[in-house]
Amino acid sequence: MKIVRRIGASPQQRGSASGQSCPDVFELSDGNFAVIGTEATATLEKELPPDASRADYERIVIVSRETLVRAKEEIPDA
């Protein structure tokens, strides 16, 4: 599995001063997506709705609204 491309604007385009420590969204070679976000599993796990859960190997991450909104137009419908 490899990163194929960034989805949405780069951290620099979103106004990051360093351009190195911002949320990001990437399309992977297998068609899935990977995100860089702030780890928030311990804080948000208890907030999950009853029909949601996570596996031991999964984490809940926060990605800024701006990151996802700017990525939306590049995410395929199918």
N, C-alpha and C positions, 0 to 999 in steps of 0.2 A: 504494500500500500504506500502511495506517495501523494504529496500535495500537488495538485494539478494547477490550481490558481486561487488567488484571493477573490472573495466575493464581496463586492462593495468597495468603499473608499479605504485607502490606506490610513494608518494612524496619522501620518503627516497631513493628509488631506482633511482629516477630521480635527486638526488643530493641536495634535500632540507636540509639546515642546521638544521632547527627546525623540519621538517617533518609535520608541522601542518598548514601551510598557503599556500598551493599550489593548482593549478587547479586539478580536479579529475573527473573521469567518473564512474558512477555506473549503474548497471542493476537493475531494479525494479521488484517486484513480479508480476506486470501486464505486463511485457515484454517491457515496455518503459525504457528510459534511463534518468538519472539526471546528471547534470554537476555542478561542482563548478568552477566558473570563476570570472573574474573581471567585475563588472557591467559597461556597456558602452552604455546603451540605449540612453541617451541624446546626446552622441557624434556620434553614428552610425545610429540612426534612419533616419536622413536626407540623409544618404548614401544608404539606401535600394533601390534596383531597383524598377521600377514602378509596377511590378507584385508581390511584396512582401509587407507584412504588419504585424503588431503585434496587438494582443488584449490588452486591458488595463491591464490585469493580467499577461501578458508576458513581459519578459525583454530580452534584447540582452546582452549576456555575451561573454567575450573573454576567450578562452582556448588556452594555448600555443600549438604551432605546435607539440612539442615533446610529450606532453600529448596525443594528438589525434593519432599521428603516432604510439606511443607505445601501444595504445588501439586498433588500427585497427585490428590486428590479432585475437583479442578475440571477436570482434563484429560479430555476426552471419550474414550470407548472407541472411537469410530469417527468 
